[in-house]
Amino acid sequence: MQRTGPGILAVLTQHAPREAAQFESELRNALARAAADLDVTRVDEVMTRWHTRACILANPLTEQEQTLLRRARAGDFTGLRAREGNGGWTTL
């Protein structure tokens, strides 16, 4: 998925139409403010936040991933992998 206004809007329109309108409003507001003060920080923040949301919507978790997430939320981390301080991986 493209990290562009139209790309994000297309995914949101397909998967979460109500959120699409909110994204468009936030982006237009950030662009208008950037036009006034030339600070694009707000535009980047809106794009980053909504791109993340659109990626999640476009690539939902598999059943196996959902099971792992439920276990982790319940405090069961067995079988999951974690990065060690030296950059290697260990199985919990």
Backbone torsions as a table, in degrees:
resi	resn	phi	psi	omega
1	MET	NA	137.4	-179.6
2	GLN	-76.7	141.9	176.1
3	ARG	-90.6	64.4	177.6
4	THR	-128.3	160.3	176.4
5	GLY	-55.1	-51.3	179.2
6	PRO	-63.1	-37.1	179.7
7	GLY	-65.0	-46.8	179.0
8	ILE	-65.0	-44.2	-179.4
9	LEU	-60.9	-40.0	179.9
10	ALA	-61.9	-44.7	-180.0
11	VAL	-66.6	-44.6	179.7
12	LEU	-63.8	-40.2	179.4
13	THR	-60.9	-38.9	-179.2
14	GLN	-73.1	-42.6	-170.4
15	HIS	-103.5	-23.0	-177.0
16	ALA	-154.3	73.8	-174.4
17	PRO	-54.2	-35.4	179.3
18	ARG	-65.8	-37.4	179.4
19	GLU	-72.2	-27.3	179.4
20	ALA	-59.6	-43.4	179.7
21	ALA	-65.2	-38.7	178.9
22	GLN	-66.3	-43.9	177.5
23	PHE	-58.9	-49.5	-177.3
24	GLU	-59.7	-41.9	178.6
25	SER	-63.6	-46.9	-179.8
26	GLU	-63.2	-41.7	-179.1
27	LEU	-67.3	-44.4	178.9
28	ARG	-60.9	-40.1	178.1
29	ASN	-63.2	-45.8	179.6
30	ALA	-63.8	-39.4	178.8
31	LEU	-66.5	-39.3	178.5
32	ALA	-64.6	-41.9	178.6
33	ARG	-66.4	-37.9	178.0
34	ALA	-65.8	-34.4	177.8
35	ALA	-64.3	-31.4	-179.1
36	ALA	-81.0	-41.3	-173.9
37	ASP	-116.7	0.7	178.6
38	LEU	62.7	15.9	177.5
39	ASP	-97.9	109.3	-177.0
40	VAL	-91.3	8.5	179.8
41	THR	-56.0	-45.9	-179.0
42	ARG	-64.0	-37.1	178.4
43	VAL	-62.6	-45.8	179.7
44	ASP	-62.8	-40.3	179.1
45	GLU	-62.9	-44.2	178.4
46	VAL	-63.2	-46.7	-178.9
47	MET	-61.6	-43.3	-179.0
48	THR	-63.8	-47.6	-178.0
49	ARG	-62.9	-46.6	-176.5
50	TRP	-76.7	-29.2	175.7
51	HIS	-64.4	-42.3	176.9
52	THR	-58.8	-47.2	180.0
53	ARG	-61.9	-44.2	-179.3
54	ALA	-64.1	-39.3	178.0
55	CYS	-62.7	-41.1	178.5
56	ILE	-64.1	-42.8	-179.9
57	LEU	-66.9	-37.8	-176.9
58	ALA	-77.6	-19.1	-177.0
59	ASN	-131.9	70.6	-177.0
60	PRO	-64.0	155.4	178.5
61	LEU	-63.2	144.7	174.3
62	THR	-73.2	168.4	177.5
63	GLU	-59.9	-40.4	178.3
64	GLN	-63.1	-42.6	178.3
65	GLU	-66.1	-38.3	177.9
66	GLN	-64.5	-37.9	177.3
67	THR	-63.5	-45.7	178.0
68	LEU	-60.4	-42.0	179.7
69	LEU	-63.7	-44.2	177.9
70	ARG	-60.3	-43.2	178.8
71	ARG	-62.6	-45.6	-178.9
72	ALA	-63.2	-40.8	178.1
73	ARG	-63.8	-27.9	178.2
74	ALA	-85.1	-1.9	177.6
75	GLY	96.0	4.0	-179.8
76	ASP	-98.2	104.7	-177.6
77	PHE	-104.6	6.4	-177.9
78	THR	-61.3	137.6	179.6
79	GLY	86.0	-14.6	177.9
80	LEU	-79.5	157.0	-179.8
81	ARG	-107.4	143.3	179.7
82	ALA	-132.2	145.5	178.8
83	ARG	-79.2	134.5	178.5
84	GLU	-85.9	168.7	179.8
85	GLY	-60.4	-28.8	-178.4
86	ASN	-89.2	4.7	178.6
87	GLY	95.6	-8.9	177.9
88	GLY	-80.2	179.4	-179.5
89	TRP	-119.2	147.5	175.7
90	THR	-133.3	146.8	177.4
91	THR	-93.2	130.5	-177.7
92	LEU	-82.6	NA	NA
